[in-house]
Amino acid sequence: MKKFIVAVVLLAVLVPAVVLAGCGGTKVPAGAIAAVGSGVVTQQQFDAIWKQAEAQYKNQAGAPPFPKAGTPQYDQLKASIVNYLVQNEVVKQQAAKLGVSVSAKDLTTRIQQITAQVGGQKKLDALLAKNSVTMAALKEQLQAQMLQDAVKKKVASQTKLTDAQLLAYYNNPQNKHQFQAPESVDAKHVLVKTKAEALKVQKLLQANNTPAEWAKVAKQYSIDPGSKNSGGSLGNFTKGRMVKPFEDAAFALKVNSVSAPVHSQLGWHVIEVTKKTPATTRTFAQAKAQIRSTLLYTQQTTAWDKWLKTAMADAGVKYAGGFDPATLTASPSASPSPSAT
């Protein structure tokens, strides 16, 4: 939950936003860093997020030092916070046009959930204070996040998929591997250092091929720490996951028979295959739900990116000097070559 709070107040740093060039200067009101459609982003809003970023860099274990002014990292952080605040303002204005809102009840419920998850109001207050976040700021940032989620849902609701599109995806040769399950086996083994030990193990297991005996022998003789305490079980696996000599023997072995010793670079194996599962291909009916989920995610993500880019462009964002993200994140131009003398 601590990470969640940090993610909310540093959403700008963690989630890239749409970056569009804007004009700086005269059309941005005093006290603002950006004019966004019918609204503004204020210097005060920026300073609050910046202060939170400083606190979280300081308090988060393993975090790098806070970026120094004049460095690319400093400018990138500055641009990210501007993008975050501008995007929030654009979404807020567009949400009103779409008839989308976040109720006071929903916001209160979300705050209550967070409070319970961190262990109560006192712990939440301490966590917020440590990260230079006021309760009012948390509510504002949560509301912005919830509003964006609601607008995303509204945009996503316009995405439609037909059975023809789903079938085309299923029949595309590039997607066939998604519906195929290769042959696999369930196997167990006892791994020892020498062939003589392997022959002894083989004899014991052929004489009494029961789960109880496998558990006893594996625990006593096996040098494989991953399976010796589970009756030698290796679970289910497909080709390409085990060392080749072991794999070749396992896939050739009949079910419920104990193998002769098999040598690999790991040592000597005595193997039993308990189950074989042939390769299968799911039918379109079986794969349909997965395909719909995959395509919906892709199309909804594309629709959101397109919608947001259009909304940002329509807002005609103007930036105050020193706050244009495109300028802050621009690659430095190459130095001119010295003239020949």
URDA-V520055 format. One record per residue. RES is the residue in three letters. D_FIRST is the distance of its C-alpha to the first C-alpha in whole Angstrom. Layout:
res->RES d_first->D_FIRST
res->RES d_first->D_FIRST
This chain:
res->MET d_first->0
res->LYS d_first->4
res->LYS d_first->5
res->PHE d_first->5
res->ILE d_first->6
res->VAL d_first->9
res->ALA d_first->10
res->VAL d_first->11
res->VAL d_first->13
res->LEU d_first->14
res->LEU d_first->15
res->ALA d_first->18
res->VAL d_first->18
res->LEU d_first->16
res->VAL d_first->18
res->PRO d_first->22
res->ALA d_first->24
res->VAL d_first->27
res->VAL d_first->30
res->LEU d_first->33
res->ALA d_first->35
res->GLY d_first->36
res->CYS d_first->39
res->GLY d_first->39
res->GLY d_first->40
res->THR d_first->43
res->LYS d_first->41
res->VAL d_first->38
res->PRO d_first->38
res->ALA d_first->38
res->GLY d_first->34
res->ALA d_first->33
res->ILE d_first->32
res->ALA d_first->32
res->ALA d_first->34
res->VAL d_first->33
res->GLY d_first->35
res->SER d_first->35
res->GLY d_first->33
res->VAL d_first->31
res->VAL d_first->28
res->THR d_first->29
res->GLN d_first->29
res->GLN d_first->27
res->GLN d_first->24
res->PHE d_first->24
res->ASP d_first->24
res->ALA d_first->21
res->ILE d_first->19
res->TRP d_first->21
res->LYS d_first->21
res->GLN d_first->17
res->ALA d_first->17
res->GLU d_first->20
res->ALA d_first->17
res->GLN d_first->14
res->TYR d_first->17
res->LYS d_first->18
res->ASN d_first->15
res->GLN d_first->14
res->ALA d_first->15
res->GLY d_first->18
res->ALA d_first->18
res->PRO d_first->21
res->PRO d_first->23
res->PHE d_first->23
res->PRO d_first->26
res->LYS d_first->29
res->ALA d_first->31
res->GLY d_first->33
res->THR d_first->31
res->PRO d_first->30
res->GLN d_first->27
res->TYR d_first->27
res->ASP d_first->29
res->GLN d_first->26
res->LEU d_first->23
res->LYS d_first->26
res->ALA d_first->26
res->SER d_first->23
res->ILE d_first->22
res->VAL d_first->25
res->ASN d_first->25
res->TYR d_first->21
res->LEU d_first->23
res->VAL d_first->26
res->GLN d_first->25
res->ASN d_first->23
res->GLU d_first->26
res->VAL d_first->28
res->VAL d_first->26
res->LYS d_first->26
res->GLN d_first->30
res->GLN d_first->30
res->ALA d_first->28
res->ALA d_first->31
res->LYS d_first->33
res->LEU d_first->32
res->GLY d_first->31
res->VAL d_first->27
res->SER d_first->25
res->VAL d_first->22
res->SER d_first->23
res->ALA d_first->22
res->LYS d_first->21
res->ASP d_first->19
res->LEU d_first->17
res->THR d_first->17
res->THR d_first->16
res->ARG d_first->13
res->ILE d_first->12
res->GLN d_first->13
res->GLN d_first->10
res->ILE d_first->7
res->THR d_first->10
res->ALA d_first->10
res->GLN d_first->7
res->VAL d_first->6
res->GLY d_first->10
res->GLY d_first->12
res->GLN d_first->13
res->LYS d_first->14
res->LYS d_first->11
res->LEU d_first->10
res->ASP d_first->13
res->ALA d_first->13
res->LEU d_first->10
res->LEU d_first->12
res->ALA d_first->15
res->LYS d_first->14
res->ASN d_first->13
res->SER d_first->16
res->VAL d_first->15
res->THR d_first->17
res->MET d_first->16
res->ALA d_first->18
res->ALA d_first->17
res->LEU d_first->14
res->LYS d_first->16
res->GLU d_first->18
res->GLN d_first->16
res->LEU d_first->14
res->GLN d_first->17
res->ALA d_first->19
res->GLN d_first->16
res->MET d_first->17
res->LEU d_first->21
res->GLN d_first->21
res->ASP d_first->19
res->ALA d_first->22
res->VAL d_first->25
res->LYS d_first->24
res->LYS d_first->24
res->LYS d_first->28
res->VAL d_first->29
res->ALA d_first->28
res->SER d_first->30
res->GLN d_first->33
res->THR d_first->33
res->LYS d_first->35
res->LEU d_first->36
res->THR d_first->40
res->ASP d_first->41
res->ALA d_first->43
res->GLN d_first->40
res->LEU d_first->38
res->LEU d_first->42
res->ALA d_first->42
res->TYR d_first->39
res->TYR d_first->40
res->ASN d_first->43
res->ASN d_first->42
res->PRO d_first->43
res->GLN d_first->40
res->ASN d_first->38
res->LYS d_first->40
res->HIS d_first->38
res->GLN d_first->35
res->PHE d_first->37
res->GLN d_first->39
res->ALA d_first->38
res->PRO d_first->40
res->GLU d_first->42
res->SER d_first->40
res->VAL d_first->41
res->ASP d_first->39
res->ALA d_first->41
res->LYS d_first->41
res->HIS d_first->43
res->VAL d_first->44
res->LEU d_first->44
res->VAL d_first->46
res->LYS d_first->48
res->THR d_first->52
res->LYS d_first->54
res->ALA d_first->56
res->GLU d_first->52
res->ALA d_first->51
res->LEU d_first->55
res->LYS d_first->54
res->VAL d_first->51
res->GLN d_first->52
res->LYS d_first->55
res->LEU d_first->53
res->LEU d_first->51
res->GLN d_first->54
res->ALA d_first->55
res->ASN d_first->52
res->ASN d_first->50
res->THR d_first->47
res->PRO d_first->44
res->ALA d_first->45
res->GLU d_first->47
res->TRP d_first->44
res->ALA d_first->42
res->LYS d_first->44
res->VAL d_first->46
res->ALA d_first->43
res->LYS d_first->41
res->GLN d_first->45
res->TYR d_first->46
res->SER d_first->43
res->ILE d_first->41
res->ASP d_first->38
res->PRO d_first->35
res->GLY d_first->33
res->SER d_first->36
res->LYS d_first->38
res->ASN d_first->36
res->SER d_first->36
res->GLY d_first->39
res->GLY d_first->39
res->SER d_first->37
res->LEU d_first->36
res->GLY d_first->35
res->ASN d_first->35
res->PHE d_first->36
res->THR d_first->38
res->LYS d_first->41
res->GLY d_first->39
res->ARG d_first->37
res->MET d_first->39
res->VAL d_first->42
res->LYS d_first->45
res->PRO d_first->47
res->PHE d_first->45
res->GLU d_first->44
res->ASP d_first->48
res->ALA d_first->49
res->ALA d_first->46
res->PHE d_first->46
res->ALA d_first->50
res->LEU d_first->50
res->LYS d_first->51
res->VAL d_first->48
res->ASN d_first->49
res->SER d_first->51
res->VAL d_first->51
res->SER d_first->51
res->ALA d_first->54
res->PRO d_first->52
res->VAL d_first->50
res->HIS d_first->50
res->SER d_first->47
res->GLN d_first->46
res->LEU d_first->43
res->GLY d_first->46
res->TRP d_first->48
res->HIS d_first->47
res->VAL d_first->48
res->ILE d_first->46
res->GLU d_first->46
res->VAL d_first->45
res->THR d_first->43
res->LYS d_first->43
res->LYS d_first->44
res->THR d_first->42
res->PRO d_first->44
res->ALA d_first->43
res->THR d_first->42
res->THR d_first->41
res->ARG d_first->39
res->THR d_first->41
res->PHE d_first->41
res->ALA d_first->40
res->GLN d_first->37
res->ALA d_first->36
res->LYS d_first->36
res->ALA d_first->32
res->GLN d_first->31
res->ILE d_first->33
res->ARG d_first->32
res->SER d_first->28
res->THR d_first->29
res->LEU d_first->31
res->LEU d_first->29
res->TYR d_first->26
res->THR d_first->29
res->GLN d_first->31
res->GLN d_first->28
res->THR d_first->26
res->THR d_first->30
res->ALA d_first->30
res->TRP d_first->27
res->ASP d_first->28
res->LYS d_first->32
res->TRP d_first->31
res->LEU d_first->29
res->LYS d_first->31
res->THR d_first->34
res->ALA d_first->32
res->MET d_first->32
res->ALA d_first->35
res->ASP d_first->36
res->ALA d_first->35
res->GLY d_first->37
res->VAL d_first->34
res->LYS d_first->36
res->TYR d_first->34
res->ALA d_first->36
res->GLY d_first->37
res->GLY d_first->35
res->PHE d_first->32
res->ASP d_first->33
res->PRO d_first->30
res->ALA d_first->33
res->THR d_first->35
res->LEU d_first->32
res->THR d_first->31
res->ALA d_first->35
res->SER d_first->36
res->PRO d_first->39
res->SER d_first->43
res->ALA d_first->45
res->SER d_first->47
res->PRO d_first->51
res->SER d_first->53
res->PRO d_first->56
res->SER d_first->59
res->ALA d_first->62
res->THR d_first->64
